[in-house]
């Protein structure tokens, strides 16, 4: 079971929240405990190509998608009229709906929102 | 029960939440560790008068500070922290999360 779900609600312009969330993800990856990353609300904007300007944060996000799982909330994409194809393919973000999100939250030991 | 509080903000509201939760949990006999990350590390910068935090240390709360966040905030050495606070790392945070019965994250940007 994934121990931790890291939810990114901050947009790429709110760098503090995004960087701290991705830094925590990197630490968990380094300890062989890959978290489940979920992007929702303005956070989905982080998955657009070139959205994240901070090089360290971009590396953390790439590592999260390489070694863990990145999910994106479908409703947030719809609200923002973003198509899944418009997201950076590198991150391989899998869409999830509200039922999926709740189910995964129940499975995780902790959920942290940035 | 071992309870881990992880802070991400140096706001007064976050300080009060940490203080209140820690005191309540201590009163019930739980073991409390507070991990300060991001800008919350400023809460234990020596010389900064933060109501409540010194008392938590006296009461037996373990107070840990992310070294990377401290450096980013201009805190280069443990001497710049209030007595009793310890320098730590995110890898120690991950270990603590595994060891703790409950983990509460407080004060991170979008959740408040």
Backbone of each chain as ProteinMPNN parsed JSONL, in Angstrom:
{"seq_chain_A": "XXXXXXXXXXXXXXXXXXXXXXXXXXXXXXXXXXXXXXXXXXXXXXXXXXXXXXXXXXXXXXXXXXXXXXXXXXXXXXXXXXXXXXXXXXXXXXXXXXXXXXXXXXXXXXXXXX", "coords_chain_A": {"N_chain_A": [[0.84, -1.196, 0.0], [0.503, 2.257, -0.809], [1.974, 4.601, 1.244], [1.738, 7.345, 1.55], [-0.18, 10.004, 0.247], [0.408, 12.648, -1.833], [-1.001, 15.615, -2.443], [-1.192, 18.018, -4.872], [-2.356, 21.126, -4.984], [-1.706, 23.638, -5.535], [-0.978, 26.071, -8.002], [1.536, 26.337, -10.65], [2.539, 28.872, -10.357], [2.463, 29.347, -7.688], [4.948, 28.839, -6.191], [6.115, 27.994, -3.753], [4.457, 26.067, -2.413], [4.3, 24.035, -4.359], [6.994, 23.322, -4.756], [7.712, 22.446, -2.166], [6.008, 20.248, -1.857], [6.908, 18.571, -3.92], [9.519, 18.232, -3.13], [9.206, 16.778, -0.796], [8.158, 14.48, -1.936], [10.404, 13.629, -3.384], [12.131, 13.013, -1.284], [10.801, 10.856, -0.155], [10.91, 9.049, -2.241], [13.633, 8.622, -2.26], [13.879, 7.15, 0.018], [12.846, 4.787, -0.654], [10.069, 4.698, -0.585], [7.826, 5.304, -2.466], [5.601, 7.966, -2.991], [2.096, 8.558, -3.717], [1.315, 10.763, -6.156], [-0.969, 13.343, -6.602], [-2.538, 15.57, -8.706], [-4.573, 18.333, -8.488], [-7.244, 20.809, -8.832], [-5.798, 24.024, -9.211], [-3.374, 22.852, -9.368], [-3.184, 21.084, -11.514], [-2.22, 22.55, -13.571], [0.48, 22.482, -13.285], [1.335, 20.334, -14.681], [1.443, 20.943, -17.3], [3.41, 21.38, -20.288], [6.587, 22.846, -19.746], [5.653, 24.286, -17.538], [6.598, 24.27, -14.938], [9.119, 26.096, -13.647], [11.229, 26.057, -11.876], [14.248, 24.427, -11.698], [15.048, 22.337, -9.916], [12.628, 21.508, -8.826], [11.382, 20.574, -11.111], [13.018, 18.398, -11.71], [12.428, 16.805, -9.485], [9.746, 16.26, -9.972], [9.9, 14.854, -12.348], [11.32, 12.636, -11.438], [9.428, 11.625, -9.704], [7.469, 10.771, -11.465], [8.903, 8.899, -12.894], [9.611, 6.975, -10.995], [7.467, 6.642, -9.319], [3.954, 7.152, -8.993], [1.898, 9.238, -10.891], [-1.018, 11.065, -10.792], [-3.873, 12.715, -12.182], [-6.549, 14.911, -11.576], [-9.549, 14.454, -13.137], [-11.829, 16.146, -13.209], [-10.782, 18.627, -12.565], [-9.231, 19.121, -14.773], [-11.253, 19.342, -16.686], [-12.684, 21.566, -15.711], [-10.848, 23.539, -16.218], [-10.653, 23.413, -18.852], [-8.689, 21.848, -20.029], [-7.131, 19.478, -22.026], [-6.221, 16.038, -21.674], [-4.198, 15.344, -23.411], [-2.808, 17.64, -23.677], [-1.122, 17.841, -21.571], [2.218, 17.494, -20.25], [3.796, 14.863, -21.716], [5.835, 13.444, -20.601], [5.39, 13.125, -17.88], [3.432, 11.264, -17.693], [0.802, 11.31, -16.59], [-1.932, 9.834, -15.085], [-5.406, 10.068, -15.555], [-7.862, 10.535, -12.966], [-11.029, 9.963, -11.382], [-13.549, 11.27, -9.078], [-14.408, 9.134, -7.517], [-12.288, 7.342, -7.75], [-10.332, 8.886, -6.518], [-11.214, 9.155, -3.85], [-11.206, 6.466, -3.114], [-8.456, 5.876, -3.274], [-7.504, 7.617, -1.341], [-8.503, 6.476, 0.961], [-7.026, 4.156, 1.03], [-4.453, 5.099, 1.503], [-2.095, 5.903, 4.11], [-1.573, 8.44, 5.055], [-2.514, 11.729, 4.009], [-1.388, 14.522, 2.35], [-1.661, 17.945, 1.646], [-0.678, 20.335, -0.69]], "CA_chain_A": [[0.0, 0.0, 0.0], [1.211, 3.533, -0.764], [1.806, 5.172, 2.584], [1.427, 8.776, 1.546], [-0.661, 10.676, -0.959], [0.75, 14.073, -1.861], [-1.928, 16.316, -3.328], [-0.732, 19.359, -5.257], [-3.47, 21.997, -5.383], [-1.138, 24.939, -5.893], [-0.556, 26.215, -9.389], [2.991, 26.523, -10.776], [2.897, 30.233, -9.936], [2.585, 29.316, -6.22], [6.089, 27.938, -6.201], [6.458, 27.436, -2.439], [3.706, 24.838, -2.172], [4.662, 23.009, -5.348], [8.362, 22.859, -4.483], [7.737, 21.673, -0.91], [5.359, 18.964, -2.118], [7.782, 17.743, -4.757], [10.71, 17.921, -2.317], [8.806, 15.663, 0.079], [8.06, 13.308, -2.805], [11.767, 13.172, -3.678], [12.66, 12.386, -0.061], [10.15, 9.551, 0.007], [11.484, 8.175, -3.278], [14.976, 8.285, -1.806], [13.774, 6.176, 1.107], [12.135, 3.617, -1.21], [8.646, 4.736, -0.245], [7.241, 6.242, -3.434], [4.248, 8.439, -2.667], [1.175, 8.741, -4.831], [1.162, 12.198, -6.406], [-2.231, 13.683, -7.252], [-2.638, 16.997, -9.042], [-5.957, 18.777, -8.681], [-7.467, 22.261, -8.873], [-4.774, 24.724, -10.005], [-2.196, 21.969, -9.47], [-3.098, 20.414, -12.821], [-1.437, 23.432, -14.46], [1.896, 22.113, -13.131], [1.659, 19.23, -15.59], [1.586, 21.445, -18.67], [4.822, 21.506, -20.68], [7.319, 24.059, -19.316], [4.928, 25.044, -16.506], [7.446, 24.387, -13.744], [10.366, 26.776, -14.04], [12.286, 25.732, -10.919], [14.893, 23.205, -12.21], [15.027, 21.264, -8.904], [11.242, 21.007, -8.734], [11.129, 19.802, -12.329], [13.708, 17.112, -11.527], [11.661, 16.03, -8.493], [8.511, 15.788, -10.605], [10.288, 13.802, -13.302], [11.655, 11.435, -10.649], [8.159, 11.095, -9.166], [6.768, 10.033, -12.516], [9.743, 7.749, -13.275], [9.71, 5.955, -9.944], [6.206, 6.509, -8.594], [2.727, 7.252, -9.781], [1.352, 10.594, -10.975], [-2.414, 11.053, -11.226], [-4.428, 14.061, -12.366], [-7.987, 14.877, -11.331], [-10.242, 14.738, -14.41], [-12.74, 17.3, -13.102], [-9.98, 19.854, -12.586], [-8.877, 19.341, -16.181], [-12.46, 19.814, -17.386], [-12.965, 22.94, -15.254], [-9.87, 24.446, -16.822], [-10.683, 23.137, -20.292], [-7.392, 21.284, -20.436], [-7.238, 18.088, -22.464], [-5.118, 15.209, -21.159], [-3.116, 15.353, -24.415], [-2.066, 18.903, -23.564], [-0.175, 17.747, -20.456], [3.541, 17.001, -20.633], [3.726, 13.395, -21.801], [6.892, 12.841, -19.773], [4.897, 12.813, -16.532], [2.518, 10.113, -17.823], [-0.219, 11.457, -15.546], [-3.165, 9.085, -15.353], [-6.583, 10.75, -15.009], [-8.691, 9.816, -12.005], [-12.261, 10.678, -11.045], [-13.718, 11.469, -7.638], [-14.487, 7.819, -6.856], [-10.905, 6.843, -7.681], [-9.593, 9.703, -5.546], [-11.644, 8.77, -2.496], [-10.722, 5.106, -2.886], [-7.015, 5.917, -3.027], [-7.292, 8.29, -0.052], [-8.796, 5.491, 2.008], [-5.926, 3.187, 1.065], [-3.215, 5.707, 1.987], [-2.011, 6.112, 5.553], [-1.644, 9.888, 5.265], [-2.712, 12.566, 2.82], [-0.914, 15.878, 2.617], [-2.067, 18.842, 0.554], [0.17, 21.521, -0.892]], "C_chain_A": [[0.884, 1.259, 0.0], [0.927, 4.187, 0.578], [1.254, 6.594, 2.534], [0.897, 9.23, 0.192], [-0.279, 12.151, -0.832], [-0.151, 14.73, -2.902], [-1.368, 17.709, -3.609], [-1.938, 20.138, -5.773], [-2.961, 23.366, -5.842], [-0.753, 24.946, -7.364], [0.946, 26.466, -9.461], [3.451, 27.918, -10.365], [3.007, 30.34, -8.408], [3.745, 28.378, -5.891], [6.359, 27.274, -4.855], [5.768, 26.09, -2.205], [4.121, 23.71, -3.092], [6.041, 22.434, -5.03], [8.399, 22.004, -3.221], [7.092, 20.295, -1.105], [6.25, 18.034, -2.911], [9.06, 17.352, -4.017], [10.402, 16.749, -1.374], [8.703, 14.371, -0.733], [9.448, 12.736, -3.09], [12.376, 12.464, -2.469], [12.073, 10.996, 0.121], [10.683, 8.558, -1.029], [12.874, 7.695, -2.856], [14.987, 7.249, -0.696], [12.976, 4.947, 0.662], [10.672, 3.544, -0.788], [7.935, 5.686, -1.192], [5.827, 6.661, -3.042], [3.374, 8.422, -3.916], [0.973, 10.244, -4.989], [-0.156, 12.43, -7.134], [-2.28, 15.189, -7.48], [-4.101, 17.354, -9.245], [-6.063, 20.288, -8.526], [-6.361, 22.927, -9.715], [-3.524, 23.869, -10.196], [-2.064, 21.299, -10.815], [-2.271, 21.241, -13.817], [0.056, 23.097, -14.403], [2.316, 21.072, -14.159], [1.72, 19.668, -17.049], [3.073, 21.544, -19.018], [5.397, 22.863, -20.28], [6.611, 24.874, -18.225], [5.8, 25.266, -15.274], [8.807, 24.927, -14.155], [11.53, 26.415, -13.125], [12.943, 24.402, -11.327], [14.848, 22.045, -11.211], [13.634, 20.652, -8.822], [10.905, 20.153, -9.955], [11.794, 18.42, -12.244], [12.925, 16.215, -10.563], [10.397, 15.445, -9.144], [8.813, 14.673, -11.611], [10.608, 12.501, -12.558], [10.375, 10.797, -10.104], [7.419, 10.289, -10.224], [7.573, 8.81, -12.964], [9.61, 6.612, -12.27], [8.408, 5.724, -9.178], [5.028, 6.64, -9.536], [2.22, 8.693, -9.732], [-0.063, 10.505, -11.524], [-2.911, 12.494, -11.33], [-5.954, 13.965, -12.293], [-8.739, 15.358, -12.577], [-11.107, 15.992, -14.332], [-11.981, 18.62, -13.14], [-9.532, 20.175, -14.008], [-10.064, 19.92, -16.932], [-12.772, 21.26, -17.028], [-12.066, 23.948, -15.956], [-9.765, 24.265, -18.328], [-9.312, 22.71, -20.811], [-7.627, 19.837, -20.842], [-6.016, 17.317, -21.969], [-3.92, 15.238, -22.116], [-2.266, 16.626, -24.313], [-1.052, 18.873, -22.423], [1.162, 17.212, -20.971], [3.54, 15.471, -20.577], [4.757, 12.711, -20.907], [6.334, 12.355, -18.436], [3.925, 11.634, -16.523], [1.426, 10.141, -16.753], [-1.499, 10.726, -15.941], [-4.35, 9.824, -14.759], [-7.3, 9.882, -13.974], [-9.927, 10.65, -11.699], [-12.427, 10.714, -9.525], [-13.794, 10.138, -6.887], [-13.09, 7.22, -6.697], [-10.134, 7.566, -6.569], [-9.94, 9.289, -4.116], [-11.111, 7.373, -2.151], [-9.237, 5.081, -2.54], [-6.703, 6.594, -1.688], [-7.504, 7.316, 1.101], [-7.628, 4.512, 2.157], [-4.646, 3.769, 1.666], [-3.258, 5.941, 3.492], [-2.139, 7.607, 5.884], [-1.862, 10.588, 3.931], [-2.236, 13.971, 3.171], [-1.178, 16.735, 1.382], [-1.141, 20.044, 0.495], [-0.485, 22.444, -1.896]], "O_chain_A": [[1.884, 1.322, 0.715], [-0.226, 4.307, 0.991], [0.425, 6.991, 3.353], [1.442, 8.892, -0.858], [-0.607, 12.808, 0.155], [-0.065, 14.431, -4.093], [-1.106, 18.48, -2.686], [-2.471, 19.854, -6.846], [-3.692, 24.144, -6.454], [-0.264, 23.95, -7.897], [1.568, 26.775, -8.444], [4.626, 28.119, -10.058], [3.574, 31.303, -7.891], [3.548, 27.274, -5.383], [6.785, 26.119, -4.81], [6.412, 25.104, -1.845], [4.274, 22.568, -2.661], [6.234, 21.219, -5.034], [9.043, 20.955, -3.201], [7.581, 19.297, -0.575], [6.341, 16.844, -2.61], [9.616, 16.278, -4.247], [11.225, 15.853, -1.183], [9.11, 13.304, -0.273], [9.652, 11.522, -3.045], [13.052, 11.446, -2.611], [12.778, 10.065, 0.509], [10.882, 7.38, -0.731], [13.243, 6.539, -3.061], [15.982, 6.554, -0.493], [12.494, 4.171, 1.487], [10.109, 2.458, -0.651], [7.489, 6.756, -0.779], [4.965, 5.819, -2.792], [3.871, 8.288, -5.034], [0.515, 10.915, -4.064], [-0.432, 11.797, -8.153], [-2.085, 15.977, -6.554], [-4.787, 16.753, -10.072], [-5.104, 20.957, -8.143], [-6.032, 22.447, -10.8], [-2.713, 24.135, -11.084], [-0.953, 20.971, -11.233], [-1.704, 20.708, -14.77], [0.804, 23.383, -15.338], [3.498, 20.939, -14.474], [2.014, 18.862, -17.931], [3.901, 21.768, -18.136], [4.756, 23.898, -20.461], [6.948, 26.04, -18.016], [5.745, 26.323, -14.645], [9.544, 24.294, -14.911], [12.687, 26.46, -13.543], [12.284, 23.363, -11.31], [14.635, 20.898, -11.605], [13.482, 19.433, -8.757], [10.225, 19.133, -9.84], [11.215, 17.412, -12.65], [12.78, 15.015, -10.798], [10.03, 14.296, -8.899], [8.082, 13.687, -11.709], [10.221, 11.414, -12.987], [10.26, 9.573, -10.051], [6.817, 9.258, -9.925], [6.996, 7.801, -13.367], [9.509, 5.443, -12.642], [8.267, 4.725, -8.472], [5.1, 6.285, -10.713], [2.127, 9.291, -8.66], [-0.285, 9.937, -12.593], [-2.414, 13.381, -10.636], [-6.564, 13.064, -12.868], [-8.59, 16.5, -13.012], [-11.126, 16.803, -15.259], [-12.472, 19.612, -13.68], [-9.459, 21.339, -14.402], [-9.919, 20.861, -17.713], [-13.081, 22.078, -17.894], [-12.479, 25.07, -16.249], [-8.921, 24.868, -18.991], [-8.851, 23.145, -21.867], [-8.24, 19.065, -20.105], [-4.921, 17.869, -21.859], [-2.77, 15.165, -21.682], [-1.141, 16.671, -24.81], [-0.215, 19.769, -22.312], [1.216, 16.554, -22.01], [3.311, 14.874, -19.525], [4.585, 11.56, -20.506], [6.743, 11.314, -17.922], [3.632, 11.073, -15.467], [1.157, 9.135, -16.096], [-2.07, 10.976, -17.003], [-4.322, 10.179, -13.581], [-7.34, 8.658, -14.091], [-9.888, 11.879, -11.746], [-11.561, 10.251, -8.783], [-13.307, 10.024, -5.762], [-12.752, 6.666, -5.651], [-9.397, 6.955, -5.795], [-9.055, 9.099, -3.283], [-10.631, 7.134, -1.043], [-8.81, 4.363, -1.636], [-5.767, 6.205, -0.989], [-6.772, 7.335, 2.09], [-7.288, 4.095, 3.264], [-3.849, 3.045, 2.263], [-4.324, 6.152, 4.07], [-2.75, 7.975, 6.887], [-1.45, 10.106, 2.876], [-2.646, 14.534, 4.186], [-0.955, 16.318, 0.245], [-0.86, 20.682, 1.51], [0.061, 23.501, -2.211]]}, "seq_chain_B": "XXXXXXXXXXXXXXXXXXXXXXXXXXXXXXXXXXXXXXXXXXXXXXXXXXXXXXXXXXXXXXXXXXXXXXXXXXXXXXXXXXXXXXXXXXXXXXXXXXXXXXXXXXXXXXXX", "coords_chain_B": {"N_chain_B": [[0.841, 6.434, 22.224], [2.578, 7.417, 19.275], [2.868, 10.551, 17.97], [3.193, 12.568, 15.15], [3.765, 15.825, 14.208], [3.796, 17.856, 11.426], [4.978, 20.827, 10.241], [4.43, 23.551, 7.967], [4.233, 26.23, 7.79], [4.883, 29.532, 9.019], [2.985, 30.937, 10.277], [0.911, 32.61, 12.724], [-1.394, 31.236, 13.242], [-0.738, 28.594, 12.589], [1.238, 28.125, 14.481], [-0.28, 28.251, 16.82], [-1.945, 26.059, 16.428], [-0.139, 23.929, 16.484], [0.891, 24.173, 19.068], [-1.449, 23.854, 20.608], [-2.405, 21.288, 19.831], [-0.22, 19.693, 20.502], [-0.012, 20.065, 23.291], [-2.48, 19.047, 24.134], [-2.265, 16.402, 23.306], [-0.029, 15.566, 24.735], [-1.04, 15.76, 27.31], [-2.643, 13.577, 27.32], [-0.905, 11.581, 27.439], [0.587, 10.934, 25.182], [3.349, 10.571, 22.871], [5.117, 13.162, 21.438], [6.347, 14.509, 18.411], [7.571, 17.289, 16.735], [7.996, 18.381, 13.512], [9.62, 20.772, 11.723], [9.284, 22.328, 8.676], [10.098, 23.877, 5.505], [9.157, 27.333, 5.499], [8.42, 27.305, 8.143], [10.513, 26.76, 9.803], [11.494, 29.081, 10.776], [10.184, 29.558, 13.082], [11.573, 28.624, 15.252], [13.87, 30.041, 15.363], [16.575, 31.383, 17.067], [16.186, 34.081, 19.336], [13.914, 34.972, 18.195], [10.826, 35.6, 19.437], [8.665, 33.278, 20.163], [5.644, 32.501, 21.3], [4.887, 29.813, 23.422], [6.379, 27.692, 22.102], [8.959, 27.286, 23.471], [7.973, 26.222, 25.857], [6.857, 23.84, 25.034], [9.12, 22.34, 24.481], [10.17, 22.081, 27.046], [8.193, 20.525, 28.103], [8.718, 18.115, 26.952], [8.423, 17.656, 24.258], [9.722, 16.662, 21.141], [11.603, 18.593, 18.996], [12.172, 19.137, 15.723], [14.109, 20.304, 12.952], [14.128, 20.977, 9.537], [17.086, 20.781, 7.815], [17.784, 21.724, 5.243], [15.703, 23.507, 4.677], [16.177, 25.289, 6.733], [18.668, 26.356, 6.033], [17.942, 27.629, 3.671], [16.398, 29.587, 4.788], [18.245, 31.157, 5.964], [19.359, 30.205, 8.277], [22.088, 28.869, 9.491], [23.415, 27.27, 11.333], [23.038, 25.025, 14.207], [23.266, 26.629, 16.424], [21.823, 28.851, 15.95], [19.293, 28.238, 16.53], [16.543, 27.905, 18.869], [17.315, 26.735, 22.139], [17.469, 23.242, 22.449], [16.038, 22.563, 20.187], [16.495, 20.527, 17.295], [18.642, 19.956, 14.486], [17.599, 18.425, 11.48], [16.497, 16.183, 8.869], [14.853, 15.613, 5.67], [14.891, 12.927, 5.133], [14.967, 11.81, 7.653], [12.478, 12.65, 8.446], [10.847, 11.038, 6.827], [11.423, 8.536, 7.923], [10.379, 8.962, 10.487], [7.692, 9.296, 9.871], [7.043, 6.741, 9.194], [7.402, 5.446, 11.591], [5.576, 6.613, 13.29], [2.318, 6.662, 14.845], [0.279, 8.362, 14.134], [0.16, 10.987, 11.744], [0.216, 14.4, 11.278], [-0.154, 17.014, 9.039], [0.489, 20.412, 8.973], [-0.509, 23.676, 8.075], [0.389, 23.927, 5.41], [0.578, 25.609, 2.308], [-1.856, 25.537, 0.229], [-3.818, 24.173, 1.582], [-4.869, 25.54, 3.667]], "CA_chain_B": [[0.844, 6.603, 20.775], [3.558, 8.404, 18.792], [2.209, 11.482, 17.044], [4.132, 13.45, 14.441], [3.168, 17.034, 13.622], [4.707, 18.424, 10.428], [4.527, 22.19, 9.956], [4.949, 24.158, 6.736], [3.974, 27.661, 7.784], [5.299, 30.21, 10.253], [1.898, 31.825, 10.679], [0.482, 32.507, 14.119], [-2.43, 30.189, 13.298], [-0.056, 27.294, 12.619], [1.888, 28.028, 15.791], [-1.306, 27.935, 17.824], [-2.413, 24.677, 16.203], [0.91, 23.011, 16.969], [0.94, 24.269, 20.529], [-2.681, 23.275, 21.169], [-2.448, 19.842, 19.589], [0.85, 19.049, 21.269], [-0.363, 20.085, 24.718], [-3.603, 18.126, 24.347], [-1.783, 15.027, 23.147], [0.851, 15.282, 25.884], [-1.898, 15.567, 28.489], [-3.215, 12.224, 27.225], [0.189, 10.615, 27.564], [1.183, 10.564, 23.9], [4.697, 11.065, 22.583], [4.953, 14.129, 20.334], [7.485, 15.085, 17.692], [7.185, 18.35, 15.793], [9.001, 18.558, 12.464], [9.408, 22.068, 11.063], [9.782, 22.278, 7.303], [9.795, 25.114, 4.772], [9.335, 28.577, 6.261], [8.101, 27.12, 9.571], [11.754, 26.675, 10.583], [11.723, 30.386, 11.408], [9.515, 29.572, 14.386], [12.497, 28.29, 16.34], [15.103, 30.811, 15.221], [16.847, 31.989, 18.374], [15.963, 35.526, 19.34], [12.539, 35.244, 17.801], [10.001, 35.222, 20.594], [7.469, 32.549, 19.774], [4.938, 32.045, 22.498], [4.477, 28.415, 23.433], [7.351, 26.68, 21.67], [9.901, 26.882, 24.527], [7.268, 25.385, 26.837], [6.703, 22.499, 24.461], [10.397, 21.65, 24.68], [10.244, 21.737, 28.472], [7.217, 19.456, 28.351], [9.206, 16.851, 26.408], [8.186, 17.514, 22.818], [10.942, 16.694, 20.332], [11.433, 19.64, 17.986], [13.155, 18.913, 14.663], [14.125, 21.358, 11.932], [14.726, 20.554, 8.259], [18.339, 21.515, 7.609], [17.738, 22.419, 3.952], [14.803, 24.662, 4.831], [16.845, 26.238, 7.62], [19.697, 27.038, 5.241], [17.222, 28.531, 2.761], [15.886, 30.707, 5.592], [19.369, 31.897, 6.539], [19.79, 29.59, 9.542], [23.19, 28.022, 9.026], [23.921, 26.324, 12.344], [22.108, 24.786, 15.317], [23.384, 27.722, 17.403], [20.834, 29.885, 15.624], [17.972, 27.733, 16.917], [16.294, 27.927, 20.309], [17.915, 25.573, 22.801], [16.638, 22.034, 22.481], [15.618, 22.209, 18.814], [17.551, 19.753, 16.637], [18.681, 19.939, 13.023], [17.198, 17.118, 10.986], [16.461, 16.105, 7.399], [13.621, 15.012, 5.164], [14.963, 11.459, 5.239], [14.535, 11.476, 9.02], [11.019, 12.827, 8.455], [10.236, 9.841, 6.234], [11.517, 7.486, 8.954], [9.432, 9.29, 11.568], [6.338, 9.037, 9.375], [6.851, 5.291, 9.236], [7.378, 4.998, 12.989], [4.509, 7.257, 14.072], [0.961, 6.121, 14.711], [-0.498, 9.382, 13.422], [0.943, 12.103, 11.197], [-0.617, 15.543, 10.887], [0.551, 18.077, 8.328], [-0.168, 21.665, 9.334], [-0.082, 24.973, 7.577], [0.936, 23.997, 4.064], [-0.11, 26.632, 1.522], [-3.189, 25.501, -0.35], [-4.794, 23.465, 2.401], [-5.421, 26.401, 4.715]], "C_chain_B": [[1.882, 7.659, 20.387], [2.885, 9.267, 17.729], [3.254, 12.431, 16.458], [3.357, 14.621, 13.847], [4.197, 17.637, 12.666], [4.172, 19.796, 10.025], [5.19, 22.741, 8.7], [4.792, 25.674, 6.709], [4.489, 28.272, 9.082], [4.222, 31.176, 10.732], [1.535, 31.61, 12.143], [-0.547, 31.388, 14.268], [-1.789, 28.802, 13.376], [0.61, 27.072, 13.967], [0.886, 27.61, 16.858], [-1.798, 26.499, 17.687], [-1.4, 23.689, 16.761], [0.904, 22.98, 18.492], [-0.269, 23.563, 21.155], [-2.736, 21.765, 21.027], [-1.412, 19.111, 20.438], [0.491, 18.985, 22.748], [-1.472, 19.077, 25.016], [-3.137, 16.672, 24.268], [-0.872, 14.628, 24.301], [0.028, 14.981, 27.131], [-2.52, 14.178, 28.504], [-2.125, 11.155, 27.198], [0.835, 10.19, 26.26], [2.573, 11.183, 23.734], [4.613, 11.948, 21.33], [6.296, 14.53, 19.742], [6.935, 16.131, 16.733], [8.321, 18.509, 14.797], [8.675, 19.846, 11.72], [10.089, 22.051, 9.697], [9.425, 23.585, 6.599], [10.008, 26.33, 5.674], [9.033, 28.418, 7.753], [9.362, 27.01, 10.432], [12.036, 27.992, 11.31], [11.107, 30.465, 12.801], [10.472, 29.295, 15.539], [13.857, 28.967, 16.167], [15.364, 31.513, 16.547], [16.698, 33.503, 18.269], [14.562, 35.888, 18.906], [11.627, 34.731, 18.916], [8.699, 34.587, 20.116], [6.81, 32.004, 21.031], [4.617, 30.551, 22.364], [5.557, 27.413, 23.106], [8.366, 26.303, 22.746], [9.239, 25.971, 25.555], [7.085, 23.962, 26.317], [7.976, 21.684, 24.661], [10.535, 21.2, 26.131], [9.324, 20.551, 28.777], [7.618, 18.121, 27.705], [8.893, 16.614, 24.945], [9.533, 17.563, 22.091], [10.707, 17.642, 19.165], [12.543, 19.517, 16.948], [12.993, 19.945, 13.551], [14.792, 20.817, 10.666], [15.952, 21.424, 7.961], [18.311, 22.324, 6.311], [16.859, 23.659, 4.039], [15.454, 25.733, 5.7], [17.887, 27.047, 6.842], [19.052, 28.053, 4.304], [16.727, 29.775, 3.502], [17.0, 31.481, 6.288], [19.83, 31.365, 7.887], [20.85, 28.543, 9.184], [23.642, 26.985, 10.049], [22.902, 26.138, 13.463], [22.155, 25.886, 16.372], [22.341, 28.804, 17.167], [19.399, 29.434, 15.949], [17.781, 27.887, 18.422], [16.858, 26.637, 20.906], [16.961, 24.4, 22.836], [16.139, 21.619, 21.12], [16.789, 21.529, 18.108], [17.468, 19.912, 15.117], [18.348, 18.52, 12.549], [17.165, 17.155, 9.453], [15.142, 15.482, 6.96], [13.677, 13.487, 5.223], [14.582, 11.012, 6.651], [13.017, 11.644, 9.146], [10.321, 11.579, 7.906], [10.279, 8.674, 7.232], [10.491, 7.719, 10.063], [7.99, 9.016, 11.146], [6.02, 7.549, 9.457], [6.655, 4.805, 10.675], [6.167, 5.518, 13.76], [3.149, 6.616, 13.811], [0.084, 7.076, 13.906], [0.433, 10.484, 12.947], [-0.023, 13.207, 10.781], [0.258, 16.592, 10.215], [-0.216, 19.38, 8.558], [0.411, 22.845, 8.566], [0.524, 25.011, 6.196], [-0.013, 24.797, 3.191], [-1.569, 26.427, 1.184], [-4.238, 24.864, 0.557], [-5.437, 24.375, 3.432], [-6.441, 27.382, 4.177]], "O_chain_B": [[2.046, 8.665, 21.078], [2.397, 8.762, 16.718], [4.076, 13.007, 17.171], [2.413, 14.43, 13.081], [5.335, 17.896, 13.055], [3.052, 19.913, 9.528], [6.348, 22.444, 8.406], [5.166, 26.327, 5.735], [4.527, 27.608, 10.117], [4.497, 32.109, 11.487], [1.819, 30.561, 12.721], [-0.575, 30.683, 15.277], [-2.239, 27.944, 14.135], [0.556, 25.977, 14.528], [1.158, 26.739, 17.684], [-2.037, 25.811, 18.679], [-1.767, 22.724, 17.432], [0.911, 21.919, 19.115], [-0.134, 22.784, 22.099], [-3.069, 21.05, 21.973], [-1.686, 18.058, 21.013], [0.676, 17.947, 23.385], [-1.419, 18.35, 26.008], [-3.558, 15.826, 25.057], [-0.929, 13.498, 24.788], [0.347, 14.077, 27.903], [-2.881, 13.661, 29.561], [-2.396, 9.977, 26.964], [1.556, 9.193, 26.223], [2.914, 12.179, 24.372], [4.098, 11.524, 20.295], [7.247, 14.845, 20.459], [5.965, 15.89, 16.015], [9.468, 18.742, 15.181], [7.59, 19.994, 11.158], [11.288, 21.798, 9.576], [8.544, 24.315, 7.053], [10.918, 26.353, 6.503], [9.357, 29.304, 8.544], [9.292, 27.149, 11.653], [12.727, 28.014, 12.329], [11.465, 31.331, 13.6], [10.209, 29.689, 16.675], [14.859, 28.536, 16.737], [14.473, 32.167, 17.09], [17.038, 34.114, 17.256], [14.07, 36.976, 19.206], [11.672, 33.556, 19.277], [7.76, 35.277, 19.72], [7.363, 31.152, 21.726], [4.139, 30.096, 21.325], [5.652, 26.378, 23.765], [8.626, 25.115, 22.935], [9.874, 25.049, 26.067], [7.154, 22.999, 27.081], [7.923, 20.493, 24.97], [10.963, 20.08, 26.407], [9.642, 19.693, 29.601], [6.935, 17.113, 27.89], [9.071, 15.506, 24.439], [10.378, 18.405, 22.394], [9.727, 17.506, 18.433], [13.712, 19.76, 17.249], [11.886, 20.395, 13.254], [15.89, 20.264, 10.724], [15.853, 22.648, 7.87], [18.759, 23.47, 6.279], [17.219, 24.725, 3.54], [15.307, 26.929, 5.445], [17.971, 28.268, 6.98], [19.532, 29.176, 4.153], [16.644, 30.863, 2.933], [16.731, 32.359, 7.107], [20.618, 32.02, 8.569], [20.541, 27.478, 8.649], [24.188, 25.944, 9.683], [22.017, 26.972, 13.655], [21.201, 26.062, 17.13], [22.016, 29.577, 18.069], [18.432, 30.147, 15.682], [18.758, 27.99, 19.164], [16.872, 25.589, 20.259], [15.794, 24.539, 23.204], [15.841, 20.444, 20.905], [17.942, 21.914, 18.301], [16.383, 19.992, 14.541], [18.774, 17.539, 13.157], [17.735, 18.051, 8.83], [14.412, 14.903, 7.764], [12.645, 12.828, 5.348], [13.953, 9.969, 6.829], [12.355, 10.886, 9.854], [9.322, 11.124, 8.464], [9.312, 7.926, 7.371], [9.824, 6.789, 10.515], [7.171, 8.565, 11.948], [4.892, 7.149, 9.747], [5.87, 3.898, 10.947], [5.774, 4.932, 14.769], [2.87, 6.107, 12.725], [-0.745, 6.651, 13.101], [1.37, 10.87, 13.645], [-0.964, 12.97, 10.025], [1.284, 17.003, 10.758], [-1.429, 19.436, 8.358], [1.624, 22.997, 8.424], [1.122, 26.02, 5.822], [-1.234, 24.689, 3.306], [-2.438, 27.065, 1.779], [-5.435, 25.011, 0.309], [-6.457, 24.012, 4.017], [-6.996, 28.175, 4.938]]}, "name": "protein", "num_of_chains": 2, "seq": "XXXXXXXXXXXXXXXXXXXXXXXXXXXXXXXXXXXXXXXXXXXXXXXXXXXXXXXXXXXXXXXXXXXXXXXXXXXXXXXXXXXXXXXXXXXXXXXXXXXXXXXXXXXXXXXXXXXXXXXXXXXXXXXXXXXXXXXXXXXXXXXXXXXXXXXXXXXXXXXXXXXXXXXXXXXXXXXXXXXXXXXXXXXXXXXXXXXXXXXXXXXXXXXXXXXXXXXXXXXXXXXXXX"}
